[in-house]
Amino acid sequence: MTDVARTLGALLIGGSIALVLSGIVTVQCIVYFKLYPNESLRWNLMVAAVWILDLLHSAFIVTSLFDYFIKFFGDRSRIEYIPWYVGLSVVVTAIQTLIFHWYFAYKIHQSSERNWWITGPIVLLAFLRLFAASASTTEMIRLHRYSAFTQKYPGWIFTTGLSLSAGVDILITGWLCYFLQKMRRRTASTIMAQVVNTLTLYTLENGFLTCVTTTATLICWLAMPRNLVFLGLHFVIGKLYANSLLISLNTRKELREMRWNKPNWDPAVPVLTSDDFTIPYTRSYQYGEVTSLTMTTPASAYRPAFKVSSRLSQSRMPQSPLEVSVQRTIQRSSDDLSDIIEEDRAYDRRYHRPRSPRHSSDPWRALP
């Protein structure tokens, strides 16, 4: 390993990209805790764990770069050496990958009506990927040399770990797209179909990005074991999994409300800006002589509160207008959006809620 450009250069580029993505992870975590202050404890703990693991992974990257470029500057023999913090970065990446895979396996489990024949293989393969990464970390720390680590053993363990990671990504993406399209066929709601289309796009983008990066790392590992291009790419994998998970969590608010205050919103590009936190918005519907509907931005992942005021014409009712305030708050403990349709229909049957003929097939726009 005397090619500095493909060894130290690859580590420098990969480490720099990973640190930039780590900053995005931090922003995503802050956005999550602002958007969902009343979220369940398990999701808060998961996000906190992802954040801590990301910071730990970044610390290992910075330490390895300092070791190669500062502490042993000019010593080409050091390029062959594997520091222990490089080995630990591999298992930290595997833990982040495991959290990502198990989170989406949970979503598939909920969508498949708790079918373990579907989610069981995903969970098992995700755990085997962690086991392979742990064995690779152990061998890297034990051998201390890249030339020894790239041998048939333990090289095949590292190959197995990357292959399992890419395979699980494909499984998760395929099953999520299947259940989302199945959900889309069950609803006649335009907005619900828009939500499903957006979720499908997110799923394909997230699965494609992580799978391509992992596959590229695997190809570089098999085709160029004499340099460290594979390790530079491996620095980035954990950051991509963390960002994909956090984006999936943070866009729930956008998907549930579908930008009622912005009719021209493009569902393919969810934007989280400052107006998502503080600025209220309104939207009016005319039901004959019935007045308007006003909605304010919720503080967390709950259904919005509604206020309906009746303003009859002064000629027919000269006295002060009658105001009726109805507030409905629902906390969801599941990310499976398929319960929205059935829940609104049940609410209609119980309270005989009137709907406008123009919105009879749109359960999200009906008055609560």
C-alpha positions, 0 to 999 in steps of 0.5 A: 500500500504505497499509493498515497492517493488511493489510501490516505487520499481515499480516507481523507475524502471519505472522512470529510464526506462522513463528517459533513453527513454527521452534521446533517444527522445532528440537525435532523435530531434537533428537528426531530425533538422540536417536531415531536416533543410528545413522541413515545419514549421508544422512538426518543431513545432510538433517536438518542442512540443514533445520535450518540453512535453517530458522534462516536463514529465521527470521533473514530474517523477524526482520530484515525485521520489525525493518526495517519496525517498528523501523528505519523506524517510522512511514515508510509509504513504506517499506512499498512497499520490498522488502528483499533479505532478504525476497527471499532468504526466498523462495528459502530456502523453495523449497529447503526445499520441494525437500528435502521433495518429493525425500524423498517422491519417494524413498519413492515411487521405492522403493515403485514398484520404482524406476519413473522414469515415476512419480518422474521428473515429481515430481522435475522439477516440484520442480526447476522450482519451485525455478527459479521461486522463484530467478527471483522472488528475483532480480526482487524484489531487482532491482526493490525495489518490490512495485508493480513485482513484482506486474505481469504480469511478473515476477508470473507467475513467482511464480504459477508457483512456487506452482502447481508447489508445490501440484501436486507436493504433490497428486501426492506425496499421491496416489501415497503413498496408492496404494502404501500401500493396495496394500501393505495388500492384500498383507498379512494381518497385523493390525499391518501393516494398522494401520501402513499405515492410520497411514501413510496418515493421516499422508500425507493430513494432511501433504499437505493442510496444505502444499497448503492453505497454498500454495493460500491463498498463491496465492489471496491473491497473485492476489486481493489483490496490493496488500497483503502478506497473501500474504507473511505466509502465505509466511513460514509455508510453509517451516516447514510443509514442514520440520515435515512432513518431520521428523514423517515421520522421527521417527514411524518408530520409533513405526510400527515398534514400534507401541507393544507396551508400550501395547495401548490406543495410538491409532494416529492420534495418535503421541506422542513422550514421555520414556518413548520414550527411557529406560523399558524395557517388557515384554510376555508371551505364553504358549505352553503351558508355555513362559514369557514374552517380554521386550523392551526399548526399542531405542536407535535405529531397529533391531529390538528385542532379545528374551530368552526364558527357559524356566521349567518347573514345579518338579514336573517339573523341580526343578533350576534353570531353563534360560535361553536368550538370543537377540539379533537386530539388524537395521539398515534403510537404507530407509524402505519398510516393504514389506520387513518381511513378506518378510524375516520370512518368509525368516527363518522358512524359514531357521531354522524358527522356531516360532510360536503358532497365535494369532499365525501371521499376525502376523510382528512378534510371532513369536519371532526 
